Amino acid sequence: MLRKLLIGTALASGLAFAAHAEDVKEVQMLHWWTSGGEAAALNVLKGDLAKEGYAWKDVPVAGGGGDAAMTALKAMVAAGNYPTASQMLGYTVLDYAAAGVMGDLTETAKKEGWDKSVPAALQKFSVYEGKWVAAPVNVHSVNWLWINKAVMDKIGGTEPKTFDDFVALLDKAKAAGVIPLALGGQNWQEATMFDSVVLSTGGPEFYKKAFNDLDDASLKSDTMKKSFDNLAKLVTYVDPNFSGRDWNLATAMVIKGDALVQVMGDWAKGEFHAANKTPGTDFLCYRFPGTDGSVIYNSDMFGMFNVPDDRKAAQVALATATLSKSFQSAFNVVKGSVPARTDVPDTDFDACGKKGIADLKAANDGGTLFGSLAQGYGAPPAVANAYKDVVSKFVHGQIKTSDEAVTELVKAIDDAK
């Protein structure tokens, strides 16, 4: 299906990405890392490659969920103008690999021992038919609360352990005249929060059945209806100006103390880091209430395309730098995520980072590591997009009731399969 789409968008491509002989020592990267924390993290990689003599050519496409970047990538690939690499999420990597346009990093992977250090959950998306086609950059998890500590202290709040505790905490913030919940009204943000709500409401096995296995009975269940009820409750604590707000602006509301809490993946911590804020002193990081012991993950990957031979050295340099232990530590300290390899020490990570690394290991060992449906790791893109669309319509009142939302979700996912 993707191959047809690529051909169909060829004429629409207005992007020129011609490879010339002088480009041999250049890395061309398509990505959507445009916030302050993301840009700071990317600078770590640019610096590492500069030491190897590689210039960096940015192709940034703003938009925290990556949808705009993937539209741009589709047009570029359709025109045969492949970047050296592109930031990509799991199922998208596999789609391009199936379309026959990805390169082969297997020789580098064997030399560097990636099969022993990269978790199997990530290899599922970075290896296609036995060939490494992408370099995992990090592991993000989405089931986090990010809380302004000064506001928390002011209202006398404590860590919420259950969903009801969370509602009570939001009520305290509301009574104190603070925006309780910072949210950006974009479909990927709303669905990312709903990932956590579903895990909290139904538990680990329910989340897996519904959002990884796409089990029809689970999607139709009263538990899913209750999850939508809980989402509706949270939306009552959002300020009226949330529609269309970028995720990092919602994070800034918490950093400034204009809002108490944001439910967001750990890329939010990169914004706190960029603002020179310290966990435990300036902000608090807790797992979404009711989800302790489980991790809903996604991973940024650098998908490598089948570029001409004179550009393959740049790919190898990029891949090698990306999976080096030193980069995995330095980058993820700044990005807010945790390393994509299991043998990187947590020495340089702050308290939230150390918790993230420990939680990932425990979830991986305990079978409670689940792909985020909102973030491209729960199901293929068509299903994820259908999911995001239904959740967003519910949040914005176009779908009125939880019963209707469940019906629409089942239909949308069935149509997308």
Sine and cosine of phi, psi and omega as CSV:
sin_phi,cos_phi,sin_psi,cos_psi,sin_omega,cos_omega
0.00,0.00,-0.65,0.76,-0.01,-1.00
-0.91,0.43,-0.60,0.80,-0.01,-1.00
-0.85,0.53,-0.67,0.74,0.03,-1.00
-0.90,0.43,-0.66,0.75,0.00,-1.00
-0.90,0.44,-0.62,0.79,-0.01,-1.00
-0.90,0.44,-0.68,0.73,0.03,-1.00
-0.90,0.43,-0.65,0.76,-0.05,-1.00
-0.92,0.38,-0.42,0.91,-0.02,-1.00
-0.99,-0.12,-0.01,1.00,-0.06,-1.00
-0.84,0.54,-0.69,0.72,-0.05,-1.00
-0.93,0.36,-0.38,0.93,-0.04,-1.00
-0.99,0.11,-0.16,0.99,-0.10,-1.00
-0.96,0.26,0.84,-0.55,0.07,-1.00
-0.93,-0.36,0.22,0.98,-0.08,-1.00
-0.99,-0.13,0.75,-0.67,0.04,-1.00
-0.96,-0.27,0.78,-0.62,-0.02,-1.00
-0.64,-0.77,0.71,0.70,-0.10,-1.00
-0.90,0.43,0.64,-0.77,0.05,-1.00
-0.99,-0.11,0.80,-0.60,0.02,-1.00
-0.87,-0.50,0.23,-0.97,-0.02,-1.00
-0.84,0.54,-0.60,0.80,-0.04,-1.00
-0.95,0.31,-0.12,0.99,-0.02,-1.00
-1.00,0.08,-0.02,1.00,-0.10,-0.99
-0.82,0.57,-0.64,0.77,-0.03,-1.00
-0.99,-0.12,0.57,0.82,-0.01,-1.00
-0.78,-0.63,0.69,-0.73,0.11,-0.99
-0.97,-0.25,0.87,-0.49,0.01,-1.00
-0.98,-0.21,0.88,-0.47,-0.14,-0.99
-0.82,-0.57,0.85,-0.53,0.13,-0.99
-1.00,-0.06,0.78,-0.63,-0.04,-1.00
-0.38,-0.93,0.17,-0.99,0.07,-1.00
-0.85,-0.52,0.45,0.89,0.03,-1.00
-1.00,0.06,1.00,0.01,-0.09,-1.00
-0.86,-0.51,-0.10,0.99,0.07,-1.00
-0.97,0.22,0.17,-0.99,-0.05,-1.00
-0.86,0.51,-0.74,0.67,-0.02,-1.00
-0.92,0.40,-0.62,0.78,-0.01,-1.00
-0.93,0.38,-0.68,0.73,0.00,-1.00
-0.90,0.45,-0.62,0.78,0.02,-1.00
-0.90,0.45,-0.65,0.76,0.02,-1.00
-0.91,0.41,-0.67,0.74,-0.01,-1.00
-0.90,0.44,-0.51,0.86,0.02,-1.00
-0.88,0.48,-0.46,0.89,0.06,-1.00
-0.87,0.49,-0.71,0.71,-0.01,-1.00
-0.94,0.34,-0.66,0.75,0.04,-1.00
-0.84,0.54,-0.67,0.74,0.00,-1.00
-0.91,0.42,-0.67,0.75,0.01,-1.00
-0.89,0.46,-0.67,0.74,-0.02,-1.00
-0.95,0.31,-0.53,0.85,0.04,-1.00
-0.87,0.49,-0.59,0.81,0.03,-1.00
-0.90,0.43,-0.43,0.91,0.03,-1.00
-1.00,-0.02,0.04,1.00,0.05,-1.00
1.00,0.04,0.27,0.96,-0.02,-1.00
-0.98,-0.20,0.81,-0.59,0.12,-0.99
-0.98,0.21,0.40,-0.92,-0.05,-1.00
-0.90,-0.43,0.79,-0.62,0.08,-1.00
-0.91,-0.41,0.96,-0.28,-0.02,-1.00
-0.96,0.26,0.70,-0.71,0.22,-0.97
-0.80,-0.59,0.96,0.28,-0.07,-1.00
-0.99,0.15,0.69,-0.72,0.07,-1.00
-0.81,-0.59,0.95,-0.30,-0.11,-0.99
-0.89,0.46,0.47,-0.88,0.01,-1.00
0.75,-0.66,0.97,-0.25,-0.19,-0.98
-0.85,0.53,-0.48,0.88,-0.02,-1.00
-1.00,0.09,-0.23,0.97,0.05,-1.00
1.00,0.03,0.01,1.00,-0.05,-1.00
-0.88,0.47,-0.69,0.72,-0.01,-1.00
-0.91,0.42,-0.62,0.78,0.01,-1.00
-0.90,0.43,-0.64,0.77,-0.02,-1.00
-0.94,0.34,-0.51,0.86,0.10,-0.99
-0.91,0.41,-0.68,0.73,0.05,-1.00
-0.90,0.44,-0.66,0.75,0.00,-1.00
-0.89,0.46,-0.67,0.74,-0.02,-1.00
-0.85,0.52,-0.68,0.74,0.01,-1.00
-0.92,0.40,-0.66,0.76,0.00,-1.00
-0.89,0.45,-0.72,0.70,-0.03,-1.00
-0.92,0.39,-0.62,0.79,0.03,-1.00
-0.87,0.49,-0.54,0.84,0.01,-1.00
-1.00,0.09,-0.02,1.00,-0.02,-1.00
0.98,0.22,0.24,0.97,-0.02,-1.00
-0.98,-0.19,0.97,0.24,-0.10,-0.99
-0.97,0.24,0.71,-0.70,0.18,-0.98
-0.96,0.28,0.26,-0.97,0.12,-0.99
-0.83,0.55,-0.69,0.72,0.00,-1.00
-0.39,-0.92,0.29,-0.96,0.08,-1.00
-0.67,-0.74,0.65,-0.76,0.20,-0.98
-0.88,0.47,0.76,-0.66,-0.06,-1.00
-0.55,-0.84,0.34,-0.94,0.10,-1.00
-0.93,-0.36,0.34,-0.94,-0.25,-0.97
-0.61,0.79,-0.93,0.36,-0.11,-0.99
-0.92,0.39,-0.42,0.91,0.06,-1.00
-0.92,0.39,-0.63,0.78,0.07,-1.00
-0.84,0.55,-0.74,0.68,-0.05,-1.00
-0.91,0.41,-0.58,0.81,0.04,-1.00
-0.88,0.48,-0.73,0.69,0.00,-1.00
-0.93,0.36,-0.57,0.82,0.05,-1.00
-0.90,0.44,-0.68,0.74,0.02,-1.00
-0.90,0.43,-0.46,0.89,0.03,-1.00
-0.98,0.18,-0.09,1.00,0.11,-0.99
0.99,0.16,0.37,0.93,-0.07,-1.00
-0.94,-0.34,0.02,1.00,-0.04,-1.00
-1.00,0.01,0.43,-0.90,0.04,-1.00
-0.99,0.13,-0.23,-0.97,-0.06,-1.00
-0.71,-0.70,0.92,-0.38,-0.02,-1.00
-0.97,-0.22,0.23,0.97,-0.17,-0.99
-0.87,0.50,-0.67,0.74,-0.01,-1.00
-0.87,0.49,-0.69,0.72,0.04,-1.00
-0.91,0.42,-0.67,0.75,-0.02,-1.00
-0.88,0.47,-0.66,0.75,0.02,-1.00
-0.91,0.41,-0.69,0.72,0.00,-1.00
-0.88,0.48,-0.61,0.79,-0.07,-1.00
-1.00,-0.05,-0.10,1.00,0.05,-1.00
0.95,0.33,0.58,0.82,-0.05,-1.00
-0.89,0.45,-0.55,0.83,-0.07,-1.00
-0.89,0.46,-0.40,0.92,-0.01,-1.00
-1.00,-0.04,-0.40,0.92,-0.12,-0.99
-0.95,-0.30,-0.35,0.94,-0.01,-1.00
-1.00,-0.05,0.79,-0.61,-0.02,-1.00
-0.84,0.55,0.54,-0.84,-0.03,-1.00
-0.84,0.54,-0.56,0.83,-0.01,-1.00
-0.87,0.49,-0.53,0.85,0.02,-1.00
-1.00,0.09,-0.57,0.82,0.03,-1.00
-0.89,0.45,-0.47,0.88,0.04,-1.00
-0.83,0.55,-0.50,0.87,-0.07,-1.00
-0.95,-0.30,-0.27,0.96,-0.03,-1.00
-0.98,-0.20,-0.14,0.99,0.03,-1.00
-0.87,-0.49,0.76,-0.65,0.01,-1.00
-0.77,-0.64,0.85,-0.53,-0.02,-1.00
0.76,0.65,0.70,0.72,0.08,-1.00
0.99,0.11,-0.05,1.00,-0.01,-1.00
-0.93,-0.36,0.70,-0.71,0.12,-0.99
-0.96,0.26,0.85,-0.52,-0.02,-1.00
-0.89,-0.45,-0.10,1.00,-0.01,-1.00
-0.52,-0.85,0.45,-0.89,0.05,-1.00
-0.95,-0.31,0.92,-0.39,0.04,-1.00
-0.91,0.42,0.71,-0.71,-0.07,-1.00
-0.99,-0.14,-0.58,0.82,-0.14,-0.99
-0.28,-0.96,0.06,-1.00,0.25,-0.97
-0.80,-0.60,0.88,-0.48,0.13,-0.99
-0.99,-0.12,0.45,-0.89,0.22,-0.98
-0.79,-0.61,0.55,-0.83,-0.18,-0.98
-0.97,-0.22,-0.31,0.95,-0.10,-0.99
-1.00,0.05,0.93,0.38,0.00,-1.00
-0.83,-0.56,0.47,-0.88,0.29,-0.96
-0.94,-0.33,0.68,-0.73,0.08,-1.00
-0.88,-0.48,0.88,-0.47,-0.20,-0.98
-0.83,-0.55,0.69,-0.72,0.12,-0.99
-0.96,0.27,0.88,-0.48,-0.11,-0.99
-0.92,0.38,-0.63,0.78,-0.01,-1.00
-0.88,0.47,-0.66,0.75,0.05,-1.00
-0.92,0.39,-0.66,0.75,0.02,-1.00
-0.86,0.51,-0.71,0.71,0.03,-1.00
-0.90,0.44,-0.65,0.76,-0.03,-1.00
-0.87,0.49,-0.63,0.78,-0.05,-1.00
-1.00,-0.06,0.00,1.00,0.02,-1.00
0.93,0.36,0.57,0.82,-0.04,-1.00
-0.99,0.12,0.39,-0.92,0.09,-1.00
-0.75,-0.66,0.27,-0.96,-0.04,-1.00
-0.84,0.55,0.83,-0.56,0.03,-1.00
-0.98,0.19,0.79,-0.61,-0.03,-1.00
-0.99,-0.17,-0.38,0.93,0.01,-1.00
-0.80,-0.61,0.21,-0.98,0.03,-1.00
-0.89,0.46,-0.63,0.77,0.03,-1.00
-0.89,0.45,-0.61,0.79,0.09,-1.00
-0.86,0.50,-0.66,0.75,-0.03,-1.00
-0.90,0.44,-0.70,0.72,0.03,-1.00
-0.88,0.48,-0.66,0.75,0.02,-1.00
-0.89,0.45,-0.63,0.78,0.03,-1.00
-0.91,0.42,-0.68,0.73,0.03,-1.00
-0.89,0.45,-0.60,0.80,0.06,-1.00
-0.88,0.47,-0.63,0.78,0.03,-1.00
-0.89,0.45,-0.69,0.73,0.01,-1.00
-0.90,0.44,-0.68,0.73,0.01,-1.00
-0.87,0.49,-0.68,0.74,0.00,-1.00
-0.90,0.43,-0.47,0.88,-0.01,-1.00
-1.00,0.06,0.01,1.00,0.03,-1.00
0.99,0.14,0.31,0.95,0.04,-1.00
-0.97,-0.25,0.61,-0.79,0.11,-0.99
-0.88,0.48,0.87,-0.50,-0.09,-1.00
-0.93,0.38,-0.73,0.68,-0.16,-0.99
-0.78,-0.62,0.87,-0.49,0.05,-1.00
-1.00,0.04,0.85,-0.53,-0.01,-1.00
-0.63,-0.77,0.61,-0.79,0.16,-0.99
-0.99,-0.14,0.81,-0.58,-0.07,-1.00
-0.99,0.17,0.89,0.46,0.12,-0.99
-0.86,-0.51,0.55,-0.84,-0.20,-0.98
-0.87,0.50,-0.59,0.81,-0.04,-1.00
-0.94,0.34,-0.55,0.84,0.04,-1.00
-0.93,0.36,-0.70,0.72,-0.01,-1.00
-0.90,0.44,-0.67,0.74,0.02,-1.00
-0.94,0.34,-0.56,0.83,0.06,-1.00
-0.88,0.47,-0.67,0.74,0.07,-1.00
-0.91,0.42,-0.62,0.79,-0.02,-1.00
-0.92,0.39,-0.53,0.85,0.14,-0.99
-0.75,0.66,-0.77,0.64,-0.04,-1.00
-0.93,0.38,-0.63,0.78,0.01,-1.00
-0.88,0.48,-0.68,0.73,-0.01,-1.00
-0.92,0.40,-0.68,0.73,0.05,-1.00
-0.88,0.47,-0.67,0.74,0.01,-1.00
-0.91,0.41,-0.66,0.75,-0.08,-1.00
-0.96,0.27,-0.69,0.72,-0.13,-0.99
-0.97,-0.23,-0.30,0.95,-0.03,-1.00
1.00,0.01,0.15,-0.99,-0.12,-0.99
-0.86,0.51,-0.73,0.69,-0.07,-1.00
-0.91,0.41,-0.62,0.79,0.03,-1.00
-0.91,0.42,-0.70,0.72,0.01,-1.00
-0.85,0.53,-0.73,0.68,-0.03,-1.00
-0.87,0.49,-0.73,0.69,-0.03,-1.00
-0.89,0.46,-0.70,0.71,-0.10,-1.00
-0.96,0.27,-0.75,0.66,-0.23,-0.97
-0.96,-0.28,-0.17,0.99,0.12,-0.99
-0.93,-0.36,-0.66,0.75,0.00,-1.00
-1.00,-0.01,-0.26,0.97,-0.05,-1.00
0.82,0.58,0.67,0.74,0.01,-1.00
-0.92,0.38,0.84,-0.55,-0.12,-0.99
-0.88,0.48,-0.68,0.73,-0.02,-1.00
-0.89,0.45,-0.62,0.78,0.02,-1.00
-0.93,0.37,-0.67,0.74,0.00,-1.00
-0.90,0.44,-0.52,0.85,-0.03,-1.00
-1.00,0.01,-0.04,1.00,-0.26,-0.97
-0.97,0.24,0.25,-0.97,0.12,-0.99
-0.90,0.44,-0.50,0.87,0.04,-1.00
-0.90,0.43,-0.63,0.77,0.06,-1.00
-0.92,0.39,-0.64,0.77,0.06,-1.00
-0.87,0.50,-0.70,0.71,0.03,-1.00
-0.88,0.47,-0.59,0.81,0.04,-1.00
-0.88,0.47,-0.68,0.73,0.06,-1.00
-0.91,0.42,-0.60,0.80,0.08,-1.00
-0.86,0.51,-0.69,0.73,0.00,-1.00
-0.92,0.39,-0.62,0.78,0.07,-1.00
-0.88,0.47,-0.71,0.71,0.01,-1.00
-0.85,0.52,-0.62,0.79,0.03,-1.00
-0.89,0.45,-0.70,0.71,-0.01,-1.00
-0.89,0.45,-0.61,0.79,-0.04,-1.00
-0.89,0.45,-0.38,0.92,0.03,-1.00
-0.94,0.35,-0.21,0.98,-0.02,-1.00
-0.98,-0.20,0.12,0.99,-0.02,-1.00
-1.00,-0.06,0.56,-0.83,0.01,-1.00
-0.95,0.33,0.38,-0.93,-0.10,-0.99
-0.94,0.34,-0.19,0.98,-0.06,-1.00
-0.99,-0.16,0.34,0.94,-0.15,-0.99
-0.97,0.25,-0.40,0.92,-0.13,-0.99
-0.85,0.52,0.80,-0.60,0.05,-1.00
0.98,0.19,-0.03,1.00,-0.06,-1.00
-0.93,0.36,0.72,-0.70,0.07,-1.00
-0.93,0.38,0.48,-0.88,-0.08,-1.00
-0.87,0.49,-0.63,0.77,-0.07,-1.00
-0.94,0.33,-0.42,0.91,0.08,-1.00
-0.96,0.29,-0.54,0.84,0.12,-0.99
-0.92,0.39,-0.65,0.76,0.08,-1.00
-0.87,0.48,-0.66,0.75,0.00,-1.00
-0.88,0.48,-0.54,0.84,0.05,-1.00
-0.87,0.49,-0.63,0.77,0.03,-1.00
-0.96,0.29,-0.69,0.73,0.01,-1.00
-0.84,0.54,-0.67,0.75,-0.03,-1.00
-0.98,0.19,-0.23,0.97,-0.05,-1.00
1.00,0.06,0.17,0.98,0.07,-1.00
-0.97,0.26,-0.39,0.92,0.04,-1.00
-0.71,-0.70,0.42,-0.91,-0.02,-1.00
-0.98,0.20,-0.75,0.66,-0.25,-0.97
-0.57,-0.82,0.50,-0.87,0.17,-0.98
-0.81,-0.59,0.68,-0.73,0.17,-0.99
-0.99,-0.11,0.93,-0.37,-0.12,-0.99
-0.32,-0.95,0.38,-0.93,0.09,-1.00
-0.88,0.47,0.22,-0.98,-0.14,-0.99
-0.97,0.26,0.04,1.00,0.20,-0.98
-0.91,0.42,-0.35,0.94,0.08,-1.00
-0.87,0.49,-0.54,0.84,-0.02,-1.00
-0.91,0.42,-0.46,0.89,0.08,-1.00
-0.87,0.49,-0.53,0.85,0.05,-1.00
-0.95,0.32,-0.65,0.76,0.08,-1.00
-0.89,0.46,-0.65,0.76,0.02,-1.00
-0.89,0.46,-0.69,0.72,0.00,-1.00
-0.91,0.42,-0.45,0.89,0.03,-1.00
-1.00,0.00,0.19,0.98,0.02,-1.00
0.86,0.50,0.62,0.79,0.04,-1.00
-0.99,-0.17,0.54,-0.84,-0.10,-0.99
-0.90,-0.43,0.74,-0.67,0.05,-1.00
-0.90,0.43,0.63,-0.78,-0.03,-1.00
1.00,0.02,-0.45,0.89,0.02,-1.00
-0.97,-0.25,-0.77,0.64,-0.04,-1.00
-0.97,-0.26,-0.51,0.86,-0.03,-1.00
-0.55,-0.84,0.29,-0.96,-0.03,-1.00
-0.83,-0.55,0.60,-0.80,0.05,-1.00
-0.84,-0.54,0.88,-0.48,0.05,-1.00
-0.80,-0.60,0.45,-0.89,0.18,-0.98
-0.94,0.35,0.53,-0.85,0.05,-1.00
-0.82,0.58,0.73,-0.69,-0.09,-1.00
-0.79,0.61,0.77,-0.64,0.01,-1.00
1.00,0.00,0.05,1.00,-0.02,-1.00
-0.88,-0.47,0.09,1.00,0.03,-1.00
-0.83,0.56,0.68,-0.74,-0.02,-1.00
0.99,-0.10,-0.21,0.98,0.05,-1.00
-0.84,-0.54,0.46,-0.89,0.05,-1.00
-0.76,-0.65,0.83,-0.56,0.16,-0.99
-0.99,-0.11,0.89,-0.46,-0.19,-0.98
-0.91,-0.42,0.37,-0.93,0.37,-0.93
-0.61,-0.79,0.22,-0.98,-0.05,-1.00
-0.64,-0.77,0.78,-0.63,0.18,-0.98
-0.97,0.25,0.73,-0.69,0.04,-1.00
-0.80,-0.60,0.53,-0.85,0.15,-0.99
-0.99,-0.12,0.99,-0.17,0.06,-1.00
-0.96,0.26,0.75,-0.66,-0.06,-1.00
-0.96,-0.27,0.78,-0.62,-0.08,-1.00
-1.00,-0.09,0.25,-0.97,-0.04,-1.00
-0.99,0.16,0.97,0.24,-0.08,-1.00
-0.99,0.10,0.27,-0.96,0.07,-1.00
-0.85,0.52,0.38,-0.92,-0.09,-1.00
-0.82,0.57,-0.58,0.81,-0.08,-1.00
-0.97,0.26,-0.03,1.00,0.06,-1.00
-0.92,-0.39,-0.02,1.00,-0.08,-1.00
-0.96,0.29,-0.47,0.88,0.04,-1.00
-0.88,0.47,-0.59,0.81,0.03,-1.00
-0.91,0.41,-0.61,0.79,0.05,-1.00
-0.89,0.45,-0.71,0.71,0.00,-1.00
-0.88,0.47,-0.67,0.75,0.02,-1.00
-0.89,0.46,-0.68,0.73,0.01,-1.00
-0.90,0.43,-0.73,0.69,-0.03,-1.00
-0.90,0.44,-0.70,0.72,0.00,-1.00
-0.89,0.45,-0.69,0.72,0.03,-1.00
-0.90,0.45,-0.65,0.76,-0.07,-1.00
-0.90,0.44,-0.64,0.77,-0.05,-1.00
-1.00,-0.07,0.08,1.00,0.06,-1.00
-0.93,0.38,0.56,-0.83,-0.02,-1.00
-0.87,0.49,-0.62,0.78,-0.04,-1.00
-0.91,0.42,-0.68,0.73,0.03,-1.00
-0.93,0.38,-0.69,0.72,-0.03,-1.00
-0.84,0.54,-0.59,0.81,0.05,-1.00
-0.97,0.26,-0.81,0.58,-0.10,-0.99
-0.88,0.47,-0.69,0.73,-0.03,-1.00
-0.91,0.41,-0.76,0.65,-0.11,-0.99
-0.96,0.29,-0.43,0.90,0.15,-0.99
-0.85,0.52,-0.66,0.75,-0.04,-1.00
-0.99,0.14,-0.59,0.80,-0.10,-1.00
-0.96,0.27,-0.47,0.88,-0.05,-1.00
0.98,-0.18,-0.21,0.98,-0.01,-1.00
-1.00,0.02,-0.12,-0.99,0.06,-1.00
-0.85,-0.52,0.32,-0.95,-0.10,-0.99
-0.87,0.49,0.48,-0.88,0.05,-1.00
-1.00,0.03,0.10,1.00,0.13,-0.99
-0.80,-0.59,0.51,-0.86,-0.16,-0.99
-1.00,0.05,-0.06,1.00,-0.10,-1.00
-0.94,-0.33,0.38,0.92,0.03,-1.00
-0.99,-0.14,0.84,-0.54,-0.02,-1.00
-0.91,0.41,0.45,-0.89,-0.02,-1.00
-1.00,-0.03,0.23,0.97,-0.14,-0.99
-0.78,0.62,-0.71,0.71,-0.12,-0.99
-1.00,0.02,0.00,1.00,-0.06,-1.00
-1.00,0.04,0.53,-0.85,0.05,-1.00
-0.98,0.21,-0.08,-1.00,-0.10,-0.99
-0.87,0.50,-0.64,0.77,0.01,-1.00
-0.93,0.37,-0.63,0.78,0.03,-1.00
-0.91,0.41,-0.68,0.74,0.03,-1.00
-0.88,0.47,-0.65,0.76,0.05,-1.00
-0.90,0.44,-0.66,0.75,0.01,-1.00
-0.88,0.48,-0.68,0.73,0.01,-1.00
-0.91,0.42,-0.70,0.71,0.00,-1.00
-0.91,0.41,-0.66,0.75,0.01,-1.00
-0.90,0.44,-0.65,0.76,0.00,-1.00
-0.89,0.46,-0.71,0.71,0.00,-1.00
-0.88,0.47,-0.71,0.70,-0.03,-1.00
-0.90,0.43,-0.66,0.75,-0.01,-1.00
-0.93,0.37,-0.64,0.77,0.02,-1.00
-0.89,0.45,-0.69,0.72,0.00,-1.00
-0.94,0.34,-0.54,0.84,-0.12,-0.99
-0.99,-0.10,0.02,1.00,0.02,-1.00
0.97,0.26,0.40,0.92,0.00,-1.00
-0.87,-0.49,0.56,0.83,0.09,-1.00
-0.97,-0.23,0.91,-0.42,-0.14,-0.99
-0.83,-0.56,0.63,-0.78,0.05,-1.00
-0.95,0.33,0.68,-0.73,0.03,-1.00
-0.97,0.26,0.84,-0.55,0.05,-1.00
-0.92,0.38,-0.61,0.79,-0.01,-1.00
-0.93,0.37,-0.45,0.89,-0.14,-0.99
-0.96,-0.29,0.31,0.95,0.15,-0.99
1.00,0.10,0.27,0.96,0.01,-1.00
-0.85,-0.53,-0.05,1.00,0.02,-1.00
-1.00,0.00,-0.57,0.82,-0.07,-1.00
-0.32,-0.95,0.24,-0.97,-0.01,-1.00
-0.85,0.53,0.33,-0.94,-0.13,-0.99
-0.81,0.59,-0.63,0.78,-0.03,-1.00
-0.89,0.46,-0.64,0.77,0.02,-1.00
-0.94,0.34,-0.70,0.72,0.01,-1.00
-0.87,0.49,-0.65,0.76,0.01,-1.00
-0.92,0.39,-0.62,0.78,0.06,-1.00
-0.89,0.45,-0.67,0.74,0.04,-1.00
-0.87,0.50,-0.77,0.64,-0.01,-1.00
-0.87,0.50,-0.63,0.78,-0.03,-1.00
-0.90,0.43,-0.71,0.71,-0.01,-1.00
-0.92,0.40,-0.71,0.70,0.00,-1.00
-0.87,0.49,-0.69,0.72,-0.03,-1.00
-0.91,0.42,-0.66,0.76,0.04,-1.00
-0.89,0.46,-0.58,0.82,0.04,-1.00
-0.93,0.37,-0.72,0.70,-0.01,-1.00
-0.87,0.49,-0.62,0.79,-0.08,-1.00
-1.00,-0.07,0.17,0.99,0.15,-0.99
0.99,0.12,0.10,0.99,0.04,-1.00
-0.98,0.22,-0.43,0.90,0.20,-0.98
-0.94,-0.35,0.84,-0.54,-0.26,-0.97
-1.00,0.06,-0.61,0.79,-0.13,-0.99
-0.82,-0.58,0.29,-0.96,0.03,-1.00
-0.92,0.39,-0.59,0.81,0.07,-1.00
-0.87,0.50,-0.73,0.69,0.01,-1.00
-0.90,0.43,-0.62,0.78,-0.01,-1.00
-0.89,0.46,-0.67,0.74,0.02,-1.00
-0.89,0.45,-0.70,0.72,0.02,-1.00
-0.87,0.50,-0.71,0.70,-0.02,-1.00
-0.92,0.39,-0.60,0.80,-0.01,-1.00
-0.91,0.42,-0.73,0.69,0.01,-1.00
-0.87,0.49,-0.71,0.70,-0.01,-1.00
-0.90,0.44,-0.71,0.71,-0.05,-1.00
-0.90,0.44,-0.67,0.74,-0.01,-1.00
-0.93,0.36,-0.66,0.75,0.05,-1.00
-0.87,0.50,-0.69,0.73,-0.01,-1.00
-0.91,0.41,-0.50,0.86,-0.08,-1.00
-0.99,0.10,-0.32,0.95,-0.08,-1.00
-0.90,0.43,0.00,0.00,0.00,0.00
